[in-house]
Amino acid sequence: MGGTQKTHRHRRRGLLALLVAGTALISASGATMSLALFTDSASANANAFTTGTIHIGIVPAATILSAPAMMPGDTVNGSVVVSNTETAQRRYAISGAATNTDAKGLAAQITITIKTVDSSGPGPCGLFNGTVTLFTGAVPYVEGNLFGTFATHPNGGRALLSGANETLCFRATLPSTVVDPNLQGATTTMTFKFYAEQTANN
């Protein structure tokens, strides 16, 4: 009996050792299997950034109005096409200045009026009957706003989409009430500047 009990003890110890070893092997196998994962990655590598552009174009680029022998009561009409050939919508403003003042003060006597295109008629500005008047008054001797604000931002100006253009009608009038003989032979030159800025996020 004693020998049989010892044999059973040895068998139990052997089985216990095999179970412990098997459990360790399974645990080790499980650890190894958890690291053997299939992986993958993808890259979005075409994230390019290009800034938009703001540009204002005017035609004609130099002379909108001209009167070589203006008399009291005379009116001269002209027009300008304002274009946006760039990638972003923008707004624009116009300033004016009488750049060569003379002692006779002719610029202060001439009334400049800027309107949108004619509401009817054969051409854009022939009748000068546009429904929106953007400016009317004398052009100052020091650069000043005609419409919109040019000094910091062209706020309150006119918006123009990318690729769009519009025509503005200009008129210069020397009133018939001007009878000052000193104005005879007077000369002045006016400069109109067009300022533009983006409208996006602004």
RODREN-305196 format. One record per residue (C-alpha): x, y, z; residue number from 1; residue in one letter. Coordinates in nm, 3 decimals. Layout:
N
X->X&Y->Y&Z->Z&num->NUM&residu->A;
...
***
This chain:
202
X->0.000&Y->0.000&Z->0.000&num->1&residu->M;
X->0.277&Y->0.241&Z->0.087&num->2&residu->G;
X->0.441&Y->0.191&Z->-0.250&num->3&residu->G;
X->0.113&Y->0.245&Z->-0.432&num->4&residu->T;
X->0.044&Y->0.574&Z->-0.247&num->5&residu->Q;
X->0.394&Y->0.699&Z->-0.334&num->6&residu->K;
X->0.335&Y->0.610&Z->-0.697&num->7&residu->T;
X->0.004&Y->0.803&Z->-0.698&num->8&residu->H;
X->0.178&Y->1.102&Z->-0.536&num->9&residu->R;
X->0.448&Y->1.101&Z->-0.803&num->10&residu->H;
X->0.183&Y->1.078&Z->-1.074&num->11&residu->R;
X->-0.012&Y->1.371&Z->-0.924&num->12&residu->R;
X->0.301&Y->1.582&Z->-0.901&num->13&residu->R;
X->0.385&Y->1.493&Z->-1.258&num->14&residu->G;
X->0.038&Y->1.584&Z->-1.380&num->15&residu->L;
X->0.048&Y->1.909&Z->-1.182&num->16&residu->L;
X->0.384&Y->1.999&Z->-1.333&num->17&residu->A;
X->0.247&Y->1.926&Z->-1.682&num->18&residu->L;
X->-0.060&Y->2.144&Z->-1.616&num->19&residu->L;
X->0.155&Y->2.432&Z->-1.491&num->20&residu->V;
X->0.387&Y->2.399&Z->-1.791&num->21&residu->A;
X->0.088&Y->2.380&Z->-2.029&num->22&residu->G;
X->-0.071&Y->2.687&Z->-1.874&num->23&residu->T;
X->0.256&Y->2.877&Z->-1.905&num->24&residu->A;
X->0.290&Y->2.766&Z->-2.267&num->25&residu->L;
X->-0.064&Y->2.876&Z->-2.346&num->26&residu->I;
X->-0.004&Y->3.211&Z->-2.175&num->27&residu->S;
X->0.320&Y->3.258&Z->-2.366&num->28&residu->A;
X->0.148&Y->3.161&Z->-2.692&num->29&residu->S;
X->-0.133&Y->3.405&Z->-2.622&num->30&residu->G;
X->0.117&Y->3.685&Z->-2.559&num->31&residu->A;
X->0.296&Y->3.605&Z->-2.881&num->32&residu->T;
X->-0.028&Y->3.594&Z->-3.080&num->33&residu->M;
X->-0.144&Y->3.933&Z->-2.946&num->34&residu->S;
X->0.165&Y->4.095&Z->-3.100&num->35&residu->L;
X->0.123&Y->3.931&Z->-3.439&num->36&residu->A;
X->-0.136&Y->4.185&Z->-3.572&num->37&residu->L;
X->-0.176&Y->4.293&Z->-3.931&num->38&residu->F;
X->-0.140&Y->4.672&Z->-3.959&num->39&residu->T;
X->-0.172&Y->4.932&Z->-4.233&num->40&residu->D;
X->-0.155&Y->5.310&Z->-4.279&num->41&residu->S;
X->-0.269&Y->5.565&Z->-4.537&num->42&residu->A;
X->-0.140&Y->5.914&Z->-4.617&num->43&residu->S;
X->-0.330&Y->6.218&Z->-4.747&num->44&residu->A;
X->-0.033&Y->6.394&Z->-4.900&num->45&residu->N;
X->-0.187&Y->6.643&Z->-5.141&num->46&residu->A;
X->-0.282&Y->6.918&Z->-4.895&num->47&residu->N;
X->-0.168&Y->7.223&Z->-5.091&num->48&residu->A;
X->-0.252&Y->7.582&Z->-5.002&num->49&residu->F;
X->-0.242&Y->7.879&Z->-5.237&num->50&residu->T;
X->-0.348&Y->8.228&Z->-5.139&num->51&residu->T;
X->-0.607&Y->8.411&Z->-5.346&num->52&residu->G;
X->-0.534&Y->8.734&Z->-5.527&num->53&residu->T;
X->-0.693&Y->9.078&Z->-5.523&num->54&residu->I;
X->-0.651&Y->9.304&Z->-5.823&num->55&residu->H;
X->-0.856&Y->9.591&Z->-5.959&num->56&residu->I;
X->-0.847&Y->9.691&Z->-6.323&num->57&residu->G;
X->-0.995&Y->10.000&Z->-6.489&num->58&residu->I;
X->-1.049&Y->10.088&Z->-6.854&num->59&residu->V;
X->-0.960&Y->10.353&Z->-6.955&num->60&residu->P;
X->-0.656&Y->10.353&Z->-6.728&num->61&residu->A;
X->-0.579&Y->10.724&Z->-6.755&num->62&residu->A;
X->-0.854&Y->10.959&Z->-6.877&num->63&residu->T;
X->-1.219&Y->10.922&Z->-6.779&num->64&residu->I;
X->-1.321&Y->11.285&Z->-6.832&num->65&residu->L;
X->-1.165&Y->11.561&Z->-7.040&num->66&residu->S;
X->-1.277&Y->11.911&Z->-7.132&num->67&residu->A;
X->-1.019&Y->12.129&Z->-7.309&num->68&residu->P;
X->-1.240&Y->12.442&Z->-7.343&num->69&residu->A;
X->-1.512&Y->12.419&Z->-7.080&num->70&residu->M;
X->-1.762&Y->12.702&Z->-7.052&num->71&residu->M;
X->-2.012&Y->12.779&Z->-6.772&num->72&residu->P;
X->-2.310&Y->12.548&Z->-6.816&num->73&residu->G;
X->-2.109&Y->12.277&Z->-6.996&num->74&residu->D;
X->-2.135&Y->11.911&Z->-6.904&num->75&residu->T;
X->-1.893&Y->11.635&Z->-6.998&num->76&residu->V;
X->-1.974&Y->11.264&Z->-6.965&num->77&residu->N;
X->-1.739&Y->10.969&Z->-6.940&num->78&residu->G;
X->-1.734&Y->10.609&Z->-6.824&num->79&residu->S;
X->-1.498&Y->10.355&Z->-6.672&num->80&residu->V;
X->-1.516&Y->9.976&Z->-6.664&num->81&residu->V;
X->-1.406&Y->9.834&Z->-6.329&num->82&residu->V;
X->-1.301&Y->9.469&Z->-6.349&num->83&residu->S;
X->-1.205&Y->9.191&Z->-6.110&num->84&residu->N;
X->-0.986&Y->8.945&Z->-6.300&num->85&residu->T;
X->-0.856&Y->8.766&Z->-5.992&num->86&residu->E;
X->-0.964&Y->8.468&Z->-5.781&num->87&residu->T;
X->-1.160&Y->8.629&Z->-5.499&num->88&residu->A;
X->-1.455&Y->8.858&Z->-5.454&num->89&residu->Q;
X->-1.358&Y->9.205&Z->-5.344&num->90&residu->R;
X->-1.505&Y->9.544&Z->-5.273&num->91&residu->R;
X->-1.371&Y->9.872&Z->-5.396&num->92&residu->Y;
X->-1.381&Y->10.241&Z->-5.314&num->93&residu->A;
X->-1.288&Y->10.553&Z->-5.510&num->94&residu->I;
X->-1.099&Y->10.859&Z->-5.391&num->95&residu->S;
X->-1.039&Y->11.185&Z->-5.574&num->96&residu->G;
X->-0.789&Y->11.470&Z->-5.567&num->97&residu->A;
X->-0.733&Y->11.783&Z->-5.773&num->98&residu->A;
X->-0.362&Y->11.730&Z->-5.829&num->99&residu->T;
X->-0.254&Y->12.062&Z->-5.980&num->100&residu->N;
X->-0.434&Y->12.335&Z->-5.796&num->101&residu->T;
X->-0.423&Y->12.689&Z->-5.922&num->102&residu->D;
X->-0.504&Y->13.017&Z->-5.759&num->103&residu->A;
X->-0.829&Y->13.044&Z->-5.952&num->104&residu->K;
X->-0.990&Y->12.746&Z->-5.775&num->105&residu->G;
X->-1.142&Y->12.579&Z->-6.081&num->106&residu->L;
X->-1.163&Y->12.234&Z->-5.919&num->107&residu->A;
X->-1.384&Y->12.368&Z->-5.642&num->108&residu->A;
X->-1.633&Y->12.495&Z->-5.902&num->109&residu->Q;
X->-1.666&Y->12.172&Z->-6.104&num->110&residu->I;
X->-1.925&Y->11.921&Z->-5.984&num->111&residu->T;
X->-1.835&Y->11.555&Z->-6.035&num->112&residu->I;
X->-2.115&Y->11.299&Z->-6.033&num->113&residu->T;
X->-2.068&Y->10.922&Z->-6.039&num->114&residu->I;
X->-2.362&Y->10.693&Z->-6.117&num->115&residu->K;
X->-2.435&Y->10.334&Z->-6.205&num->116&residu->T;
X->-2.512&Y->10.254&Z->-6.569&num->117&residu->V;
X->-2.816&Y->10.402&Z->-6.742&num->118&residu->D;
X->-3.151&Y->10.245&Z->-6.661&num->119&residu->S;
X->-3.247&Y->10.293&Z->-7.026&num->120&residu->S;
X->-3.093&Y->10.421&Z->-7.346&num->121&residu->G;
X->-2.866&Y->10.310&Z->-7.627&num->122&residu->P;
X->-2.542&Y->10.295&Z->-7.427&num->123&residu->G;
X->-2.422&Y->10.245&Z->-7.070&num->124&residu->P;
X->-2.383&Y->10.614&Z->-6.990&num->125&residu->C;
X->-2.521&Y->10.815&Z->-7.283&num->126&residu->G;
X->-2.827&Y->10.948&Z->-7.100&num->127&residu->L;
X->-2.668&Y->10.951&Z->-6.755&num->128&residu->F;
X->-2.991&Y->10.832&Z->-6.594&num->129&residu->N;
X->-2.861&Y->10.553&Z->-6.371&num->130&residu->G;
X->-3.075&Y->10.494&Z->-6.065&num->131&residu->T;
X->-2.790&Y->10.490&Z->-5.810&num->132&residu->V;
X->-2.578&Y->10.800&Z->-5.748&num->133&residu->T;
X->-2.250&Y->10.704&Z->-5.583&num->134&residu->L;
X->-2.107&Y->11.054&Z->-5.549&num->135&residu->F;
X->-2.186&Y->11.412&Z->-5.636&num->136&residu->T;
X->-1.980&Y->11.716&Z->-5.536&num->137&residu->G;
X->-1.645&Y->11.885&Z->-5.578&num->138&residu->A;
X->-1.323&Y->11.686&Z->-5.583&num->139&residu->V;
X->-1.105&Y->11.800&Z->-5.292&num->140&residu->P;
X->-0.753&Y->11.935&Z->-5.329&num->141&residu->Y;
X->-0.628&Y->11.678&Z->-5.078&num->142&residu->V;
X->-0.718&Y->11.316&Z->-5.158&num->143&residu->E;
X->-1.058&Y->11.236&Z->-5.014&num->144&residu->G;
X->-1.331&Y->10.974&Z->-5.035&num->145&residu->N;
X->-1.575&Y->10.989&Z->-5.324&num->146&residu->L;
X->-1.750&Y->10.670&Z->-5.223&num->147&residu->F;
X->-1.643&Y->10.403&Z->-4.981&num->148&residu->G;
X->-1.351&Y->10.458&Z->-4.746&num->149&residu->T;
X->-1.003&Y->10.423&Z->-4.891&num->150&residu->F;
X->-0.783&Y->10.519&Z->-4.594&num->151&residu->A;
X->-0.789&Y->10.186&Z->-4.408&num->152&residu->T;
X->-1.039&Y->9.954&Z->-4.578&num->153&residu->H;
X->-1.269&Y->10.021&Z->-4.874&num->154&residu->P;
X->-1.569&Y->9.988&Z->-4.643&num->155&residu->N;
X->-1.904&Y->10.088&Z->-4.784&num->156&residu->G;
X->-1.775&Y->10.045&Z->-5.138&num->157&residu->G;
X->-1.907&Y->9.817&Z->-5.408&num->158&residu->R;
X->-1.860&Y->9.441&Z->-5.415&num->159&residu->A;
X->-1.745&Y->9.272&Z->-5.735&num->160&residu->L;
X->-1.733&Y->8.897&Z->-5.785&num->161&residu->L;
X->-1.429&Y->8.719&Z->-5.925&num->162&residu->S;
X->-1.429&Y->8.746&Z->-6.303&num->163&residu->G;
X->-1.697&Y->9.018&Z->-6.306&num->164&residu->A;
X->-1.691&Y->9.380&Z->-6.420&num->165&residu->N;
X->-1.918&Y->9.681&Z->-6.408&num->166&residu->E;
X->-1.938&Y->10.020&Z->-6.575&num->167&residu->T;
X->-1.956&Y->10.344&Z->-6.380&num->168&residu->L;
X->-2.074&Y->10.668&Z->-6.538&num->169&residu->C;
X->-1.889&Y->10.993&Z->-6.464&num->170&residu->F;
X->-2.006&Y->11.348&Z->-6.532&num->171&residu->R;
X->-1.829&Y->11.683&Z->-6.487&num->172&residu->A;
X->-2.041&Y->11.998&Z->-6.477&num->173&residu->T;
X->-1.931&Y->12.360&Z->-6.465&num->174&residu->L;
X->-2.248&Y->12.532&Z->-6.342&num->175&residu->P;
X->-2.391&Y->12.818&Z->-6.545&num->176&residu->S;
X->-2.405&Y->13.019&Z->-6.223&num->177&residu->T;
X->-2.023&Y->13.041&Z->-6.227&num->178&residu->V;
X->-1.958&Y->13.389&Z->-6.364&num->179&residu->V;
X->-1.625&Y->13.464&Z->-6.199&num->180&residu->D;
X->-1.411&Y->13.618&Z->-6.475&num->181&residu->P;
X->-1.098&Y->13.490&Z->-6.299&num->182&residu->N;
X->-1.191&Y->13.137&Z->-6.401&num->183&residu->L;
X->-1.123&Y->13.211&Z->-6.766&num->184&residu->Q;
X->-0.821&Y->13.013&Z->-6.881&num->185&residu->G;
X->-0.809&Y->12.820&Z->-6.551&num->186&residu->A;
X->-0.676&Y->12.464&Z->-6.552&num->187&residu->T;
X->-0.696&Y->12.176&Z->-6.309&num->188&residu->T;
X->-0.630&Y->11.801&Z->-6.328&num->189&residu->T;
X->-0.822&Y->11.550&Z->-6.123&num->190&residu->M;
X->-0.704&Y->11.204&Z->-6.021&num->191&residu->T;
X->-0.946&Y->10.925&Z->-5.937&num->192&residu->F;
X->-0.800&Y->10.629&Z->-5.746&num->193&residu->K;
X->-0.966&Y->10.289&Z->-5.715&num->194&residu->F;
X->-0.892&Y->10.087&Z->-5.400&num->195&residu->Y;
X->-0.982&Y->9.719&Z->-5.355&num->196&residu->A;
X->-0.974&Y->9.462&Z->-5.075&num->197&residu->E;
X->-1.105&Y->9.111&Z->-5.012&num->198&residu->Q;
X->-1.458&Y->9.057&Z->-4.884&num->199&residu->T;
X->-1.399&Y->8.705&Z->-4.747&num->200&residu->A;
X->-1.369&Y->8.712&Z->-4.365&num->201&residu->N;
X->-1.398&Y->9.088&Z->-4.377&num->202&residu->N;
***
